[in-house]
Amino acid sequence: MRSLIEEWWRQSTLSSWLIILSGLGFSYIAGFAVYNVFFHRLRKYPGPKLWSASGARILPERWKNTLYTANPAI
């Protein structure tokens, strides 16, 4: 008798692998967001929870390449 895993491996298709990989990717992103909102050491600082859950607020500055650059007005 073959084990259940061996039987699934023999019958697996591309769509099943895509479903598994997308599920793992979603779980990673959701776990990262939950960690940042509830367990990170900076969780008590005020601000929007969506910003603390993800790095989305930094993306425009990265695209414009203005993150960590000196301010010439100072």
VEXKE-627262 format. One record per residue (C-alpha): residue number from 1; x, y, z. Coordinates in steps of 0.2 Angstrom, whole numbers, plus 2048, in hexadecimal, padded with zeros to 3 digits. Layout:
<mikes>
<num=NUM, c1=X, c2=Y, c3=Z> .
...
</mikes>
This chain:
<mikes>
<num=1, c1=800, c2=800, c3=800> .
<num=2, c1=806, c2=811, c3=7FC> .
<num=3, c1=805, c2=81F, c3=808> .
<num=4, c1=7FA, c2=82D, c3=806> .
<num=5, c1=808, c2=839, c3=803> .
<num=6, c1=80F, c2=82E, c3=7F5> .
<num=7, c1=7FE, c2=82D, c3=7ED> .
<num=8, c1=7FC, c2=840, c3=7ED> .
<num=9, c1=80D, c2=843, c3=7E6> .
<num=10, c1=80A, c2=837, c3=7D8> .
<num=11, c1=7F9, c2=840, c3=7D4> .
<num=12, c1=7FF, c2=852, c3=7D7> .
<num=13, c1=7FD, c2=85F, c3=7C9> .
<num=14, c1=802, c2=870, c3=7C6> .
<num=15, c1=7F2, c2=878, c3=7CD> .
<num=16, c1=7F4, c2=86F, c3=7DD> .
<num=17, c1=806, c2=875, c3=7DF> .
<num=18, c1=800, c2=887, c3=7DB> .
<num=19, c1=7F3, c2=886, c3=7E8> .
<num=20, c1=7FF, c2=880, c3=7F5> .
<num=21, c1=80C, c2=88D, c3=7F1> .
<num=22, c1=800, c2=89B, c3=7F1> .
<num=23, c1=7F9, c2=895, c3=802> .
<num=24, c1=80A, c2=894, c3=809> .
<num=25, c1=80E, c2=8A6, c3=802> .
<num=26, c1=7FE, c2=8AD, c3=80A> .
<num=27, c1=801, c2=8A4, c3=81A> .
<num=28, c1=813, c2=8AC, c3=81B> .
<num=29, c1=80C, c2=8BE, c3=817> .
<num=30, c1=7FE, c2=8BC, c3=824> .
<num=31, c1=80A, c2=8B5, c3=831> .
<num=32, c1=816, c2=8C4, c3=82E> .
<num=33, c1=807, c2=8D0, c3=830> .
<num=34, c1=801, c2=8C8, c3=840> .
<num=35, c1=813, c2=8C8, c3=847> .
<num=36, c1=815, c2=8DA, c3=843> .
<num=37, c1=805, c2=8E0, c3=84B> .
<num=38, c1=804, c2=8D5, c3=85B> .
<num=39, c1=816, c2=8CF, c3=85F> .
<num=40, c1=823, c2=8DB, c3=858> .
<num=41, c1=82C, c2=8E5, c3=865> .
<num=42, c1=826, c2=8F6, c3=85D> .
<num=43, c1=814, c2=8F1, c3=85D> .
<num=44, c1=80F, c2=8FD, c3=86B> .
<num=45, c1=814, c2=90C, c3=860> .
<num=46, c1=805, c2=916, c3=85A> .
<num=47, c1=800, c2=916, c3=848> .
<num=48, c1=7F5, c2=90D, c3=83B> .
<num=49, c1=7F5, c2=8FA, c3=83E> .
<num=50, c1=7F6, c2=8F7, c3=82B> .
<num=51, c1=806, c2=901, c3=82A> .
<num=52, c1=80D, c2=8F6, c3=838> .
<num=53, c1=807, c2=8E6, c3=831> .
<num=54, c1=810, c2=8E9, c3=820> .
<num=55, c1=81E, c2=8F3, c3=818> .
<num=56, c1=812, c2=8FB, c3=80C> .
<num=57, c1=816, c2=90D, c3=812> .
<num=58, c1=828, c2=90B, c3=80E> .
<num=59, c1=825, c2=905, c3=7FC> .
<num=60, c1=823, c2=917, c3=7F4> .
<num=61, c1=833, c2=91D, c3=7FC> .
<num=62, c1=83C, c2=90E, c3=7F6> .
<num=63, c1=835, c2=910, c3=7E4> .
<num=64, c1=83A, c2=923, c3=7E4> .
<num=65, c1=84B, c2=91E, c3=7EC> .
<num=66, c1=849, c2=92B, c3=7FA> .
<num=67, c1=84A, c2=91F, c3=808> .
<num=68, c1=858, c2=922, c3=814> .
<num=69, c1=85F, c2=931, c3=80A> .
<num=70, c1=864, c2=941, c3=812> .
<num=71, c1=858, c2=950, c3=812> .
<num=72, c1=860, c2=95E, c3=809> .
<num=73, c1=855, c2=96B, c3=812> .
<num=74, c1=85D, c2=968, c3=823> .
</mikes>
